[in-house]
């Protein structure tokens, strides 16, 4: 990136073809310390005794808050176009009382 783009506040972002494919996750665990938030995105398969972390993102608290605001804003935009996203009170997930993970 050249200095002119930096001075103008422009950032060129590259997305590889492999990264553009994305990864499916249907569960997220979020934990935090005083200095970071850790988001683990997990794919749970019905009937499978194990679930794999597909991606782990580690954020500074300030970036986590910015992400939460951006996600909320985008959900509102989505619902204006496509309608309300209904989330049932009871999730069709098995109890997670005995979840054991490895970092």
Secondary structure, DSSP 8 states (H G I E B T S, - for coil): --HHHHHTT-------HHHHT----SEEEEEE-SS-EEEEEEE--TT-S--EEEEEEEE-HHHHHHHHHHHHHHHHHHHHHH------SS-S----TT-----
